[in-house]
Amino acid sequence: MKKLVLFLACGLFITNMAFAQTKFGHINSQELLNVMPEMTKANTDLDAYTKTFQDQLQSMSAEYEKKVKEYQAGDKTMTDAVREVKEKEIRDLQARIESTNQSAQDKVQTKRKELLQPILDKAEKAIKDVAKEKGYDYVFDTSTGAVLVTKDADNLLPLVKTKLGIK
């Protein structure tokens, strides 16, 4: 019985020592990304890229509305053949708008990934470097809302910002 108690006590002691040596830190990665100058430029570039598609879609929508109004205005006086041609034109234009919209969304998403990935990689590398330099075993991202209680002393954001040269 004494051996069992001694064995359990040693096990708890070793577990406590191992756990006590584990160092935890946290960072709000969204806050870090928001202060990175590269992010501002990427967002500006992405907005300009998106605007080109928005302008094109607005032009197509204006053309669509014009054709629908013309169709509605002359609907009563059109022959069946003209009516069919006009309806087909409107349907074709609507399909082109939908296709262009989907294509634009895909292209904007691809551009977003292209612009943001180097920034995300840079931030991740800086976080990992600081964690390694300061001896952190685990770093939690508080921007996801997963961490409920933190100590300011374990917040890596100021250290990572310094590492990246951000004031």
C-alpha positions in Angstrom: 0.0 0.0 0.0 2.8 2.4 0.9 4.4 1.6 -2.5 1.2 2.4 -4.3 0.8 5.8 -2.5 4.5 6.6 -3.1 4.2 5.6 -6.8 1.1 7.9 -7.2 2.8 10.7 -5.4 5.9 10.4 -7.7 3.6 10.3 -10.7 1.8 13.4 -9.7 5.1 15.2 -8.9 6.5 14.3 -12.3 3.3 15.3 -14.1 3.3 18.7 -12.3 6.9 19.3 -13.1 6.4 18.5 -16.8 3.3 20.7 -16.9 4.9 23.5 -15.0 7.7 23.7 -17.6 5.2 24.1 -20.5 4.9 27.8 -21.5 1.8 29.2 -23.0 1.3 32.4 -24.9 -1.4 34.2 -26.9 -1.7 36.6 -29.7 -4.6 38.3 -31.6 -3.5 37.5 -35.1 -6.3 39.7 -36.6 -5.0 42.7 -34.7 -1.5 41.9 -35.9 -2.6 41.7 -39.5 -4.5 45.0 -39.2 -1.3 46.9 -38.2 0.8 45.4 -40.9 1.5 48.0 -43.6 1.4 45.2 -46.3 -2.2 44.5 -45.4 -3.3 48.1 -46.1 -1.7 47.9 -49.6 -3.2 44.5 -50.3 -6.6 45.7 -49.3 -6.2 48.8 -51.5 -5.1 46.7 -54.5 -7.9 44.2 -53.9 -10.5 47.0 -53.8 -9.2 48.5 -57.1 -9.3 45.0 -58.7 -12.8 44.4 -57.4 -14.0 47.8 -58.7 -13.2 46.9 -62.3 -15.6 44.0 -62.1 -18.3 46.1 -60.3 -18.1 48.7 -63.0 -18.5 46.0 -65.7 -21.4 44.5 -63.9 -23.1 47.8 -63.4 -22.8 48.6 -67.1 -24.3 45.2 -68.0 -27.1 45.7 -65.5 -28.0 49.1 -66.9 -28.1 47.5 -70.4 -30.3 44.8 -69.0 -32.7 47.2 -67.4 -32.9 49.3 -70.7 -33.7 46.2 -72.7 -36.4 45.1 -70.2 -38.0 48.6 -70.3 -37.9 48.6 -74.1 -39.5 45.2 -74.2 -42.2 46.2 -71.7 -43.0 49.4 -73.5 -43.4 47.7 -76.9 -44.8 44.3 -75.7 -48.3 45.0 -76.9 -47.3 46.0 -80.4 -44.7 43.4 -81.1 -45.2 40.4 -83.4 -44.6 37.0 -81.9 -41.3 36.6 -83.8 -40.0 40.0 -82.5 -41.2 39.2 -79.0 -39.3 35.9 -79.0 -36.1 37.6 -80.3 -36.3 40.3 -77.6 -37.0 37.7 -74.8 -34.0 35.7 -76.0 -31.8 38.7 -75.9 -32.9 39.5 -72.4 -32.4 35.9 -71.2 -29.0 35.8 -72.9 -27.9 39.1 -71.3 -29.2 37.9 -67.9 -27.1 34.7 -68.3 -24.1 36.7 -69.3 -24.5 38.9 -66.2 -24.8 35.8 -63.9 -21.8 34.2 -65.6 -19.7 37.4 -65.3 -20.7 37.8 -61.7 -19.6 34.2 -60.8 -16.4 34.6 -62.8 -15.7 37.9 -61.0 -16.2 36.4 -57.6 -13.9 33.6 -58.5 -11.2 35.9 -59.8 -11.5 38.2 -56.8 -11.2 35.3 -54.4 -8.1 34.0 -56.3 -6.6 37.5 -56.2 -7.3 37.8 -52.4 -5.4 34.6 -51.8 -2.6 35.7 -54.0 -2.3 39.0 -52.2 -2.8 37.8 -48.6 -0.9 34.6 -48.5 2.6 36.2 -48.4 1.4 38.5 -45.6 -0.1 35.6 -43.6 3.1 33.6 -44.1 5.2 36.5 -42.9 3.0 37.0 -39.8 3.0 33.2 -39.0 6.8 33.1 -39.4 7.2 36.1 -37.0 4.9 34.5 -34.5 6.8 31.2 -34.6 10.2 33.0 -34.4 9.1 35.0 -31.3 7.6 31.9 -29.7 10.8 30.0 -30.3 13.0 32.8 -29.1 11.0 33.3 -25.9 10.5 29.6 -25.2 6.8 29.3 -25.7 5.5 25.8 -26.3 2.0 26.8 -27.3 0.6 30.0 -28.7 -3.1 30.5 -28.9 -4.9 32.9 -31.3 -7.3 35.0 -29.3 -8.9 36.4 -32.4 -10.8 33.1 -32.8 -12.4 33.5 -29.4 -11.0 30.2 -28.1 -9.0 31.6 -25.2 -11.1 32.9 -22.3 -8.4 34.1 -19.8 -5.0 35.5 -20.6 -2.2 37.4 -18.9 -0.8 40.4 -20.6 2.7 39.1 -19.8 2.1 36.2 -22.2 0.7 38.4 -25.1 3.1 38.0 -28.0 1.6 40.8 -30.1 4.1 43.5 -28.9 7.0 41.2 -29.5 5.8 40.1 -32.9 5.2 43.7 -33.9 8.7 44.6 -32.9 10.1 41.6 -34.8 8.2 42.9 -37.9 9.4 46.5 -37.4 5.9 47.8 -36.7 5.3 50.5 -34.1 
